[in-house]
Amino acid sequence: DNLIYYSEGANLSMNTSKTKIMTNRHADIVVNDITLETVPFYKYLGSYVNPESNLDKELNVRIGRAWGQYNKLTKVWNSGASIRTKMRIYQTSIRTTMTYACETWALSAKQEKKLDATDRKIIRRILKVRWFKKQTNEELYRITQLQPLSSFITKMRLKWLGHVLRFEDTNVVKQLLYWEPEGSNRPVGRPIFRFCDTIRKDALYCGKSATISSLENLAQDRKQWRQFVAAAMDRRP
């Protein structure tokens, strides 16, 4: 009722047939005697969002679009362009498609392996490296002068985190890094892998303290933070 009241005060009306709700707890929301549909996920700013922060659907969409970009550029891959030129095109058109909004991803080891495998498969297609040549992953990265996609995602995530940690304490995004839910019990089983867990894992690669507070102090010095980002990429297993 309050939603309708304040909406009408601003000369706004709700299209109940198009309005959906998503929540981590079951709750019926009724507007004008119509119960709004509850959905398990929704698309926001080009990315799929769900209460469990499960990235499987989002990653499948990203991988599909990356292959779509690869197919659109078939003439480029079949041209006589140098490896360096092809890789620059690959990074700007395909990798950016596959890693859209990756700064906030909390990836499991399985998901990272899936992305790395797709990345290498596309690169081998571009370079026309057949399976029977048995070229190692290390040799592939040496020829292309690229980093594994998981390392690239780590770099983007930590660069974005550095900006957030330098925000004022009143910034909502920064406050979310420190927020802990209250008044709820954790369900039985392994906890959901969260963004802060990913950051702690990145920090431990470099032997740094795995608390957000310690990383905030480090982020105030941009030079030290850049060194930290580079070390996290290099020391990934």
N, C-alpha and C positions, 0 to 999 in steps of 0.2 A: 504493500500500500504506500509506503514512504517513497519507493522508487517511482511509482506513478505520479504521486503528488508533486515531487520535486521536478520530475520531467515535464509535467504540464506547466509548471511555473516558469520553465525555460523555453516553453513552446516546442517541446520535443515529444515525439510519440514513439512507441516501441512496436516494431513489427514482430509479433510473437511467433510467426511462422518461420522467421529467419534467426531468431535469437536462441542460442544454445547455452547451456551451462556445463561447467566441468568442476568437480570438487573431489577431494580425497575422502569425503564422507557423504553418505547418502542423505540428500536433503531435497525435498520437493519445493520448487519455487512457483507460486501461482500468480499470474498477472491477468487481470480481467477475467477471472474464472477459467483461465487456460494454464495448464501445467507445462512449464517449459521443458524441452527435451534435454536430458542429461547425456553427454557424450563422453567417451573414454579419452578422446584427444581432440585437438583443434589446430588449425594452421594460423600462425601469427607472424606477420612480417616475413613470410617465406619459409618459416620453420615450423615443424610439428611439435606441439607441447602436450605433455600428459602428466598426471599427478605423480607417477612413479619415477619421473625423469628417465624413462627408458628411451635410449637413443636408437634402438634397432630400426624402427620405421623411418626415422629421419635419415639415418645412414644409408638405408636402401634407396631412398629417394635421391640423396646426394650422389651415390654411385651410379644410379641410372642416368642422371642428368650429365654426369661426367662422360659416360659412354656416348651420350647424345652429342655432346660437344666434340668428342673425338670423331664421330662419324660425319659431322658437318665440315670438318677440316681435312677430309680425305685427300683432296687435291694438294694441300700443303704437305702432308706426310709423304705423298708420292712424288713430290717435286725434288729438284736437286739441291735444295737448301741445306746448309751445313747443320751439323748436330746442335751447335750452339744456338742457331736461329730457331730450330724446331723446339728446343727445350725452353727457350724464352717464350715462344708462343704457347707451349704446353703449360707453363707456369701461369701465364696471364689468362688463359681461357679455360683450362681444364682443372688445374689444381685449385684455382679460386672458386670454381663451381663446386668442387667436391668438399671444400673446407669452409663454405659459407657459414658464418656465425660460430666457427669452431672455438673462438675465444672462451666460450662458456661451457664447452662440452666437458663432461665427466666420463671419460672413456675407460672401459675395462680393458684388460690385456687382450682379450679375445677380439674386441672391437678394433683395437689398434692394429692387430695382426691382419684383420680383414681389410682395413683401409690401406695398409702397406702392401698387401698382396695385389689389390686392385691397382694401386699406383704403379707398381712394377710391371704388371701385366700390360697396362696401357703404354708405358714407356717402351717395353719390348716390341709391342705392335708398331710403334712409331719408328723404331730403329730396325724393324724387320729381323729381330733376333728370334730364330726358331728354337724350339725346345731341345732339339738334338745337339745344339751347339754347347749346351751345358754351361752357359755363362753364369758365374756366381753373382749374387746380389751386390757384393762389394765391388766387383769389376764393373757392374752396371752403373753404380753410383759414381765410380771413378771416371768413367767415360763421359757421363752426362754432367758431372760436377754438381750433382744435386744431393740433397740430404733426404733421408727417409721421410715419408709423409708424417709419421708420428713425431719425429723431431721438429718438423716444421710447425705442427700443431702445438707442440710444447712451447716453441718460440712465440707464436701468436698469443697463446694463453697467458704467458708470463709478461709479455709486453703490455697486454691489456690490464693485467692485474697491477702492474706498476703504476699505471695511470690512475686506477681506482684507489690504490693505497695512498696516493698523493692528494686525493680529494679532501675537502673539508669534512669534519666529523658529522656535519649535518646532512651530508649527501646520502640519499636513500640507498643507492647502490653500495656504497661503502658500509652502511649500517647492516646490510644484508649479510656481509661477510662475517659479522660478529653475532648475528641473530641465532638464538637457540630456541626451539619450540618449547612451550611450557604446558603443563596440564594434560599431557598425552602419554600413553604407554607405547613403547616400541613393540611392534608385532614380533612373534616368534620367528626365528630364522636369521640369516645373515642380513645385516643392515644394508640399505641401498647405498651404493657408492656415490658420494656427493662431490660437488665441486671442491669444497675445502679438503676433502680426502685426496683429490688429485693434486692440489697445491702442496700438501704435505709430502706426497710421494716425490714430486719434483724437487722439493727442498732437501729431502733426505739423500737424493742422488749426489748433492753437492756437500753433504755433511753439515747442512745448516739446520738451525732449530726449526721445528716443523709447526711453529705457532704463527698465527696471522699477525700478532703484535710484533714479533721479532722481525717478520718480513716487512712490516710497515716501516720500521726504523731503517731497515736496509734500503727500502725504495726511495727514501728521501734523498739519497745520493744517487743521481742518475748514472754516473760512471760505474759505481759499484753494482748497481742493479743490472746494467748491461753485461758486466762480467759474470754476474750470477746467472743470467739467462743463457749466455754462451756456455757456461760450465754445465748447466742442466741439460743442454742439448748434447754436449759431447760425452757426458757420462751416463747417458741412458743405456740400459742393457740391450 
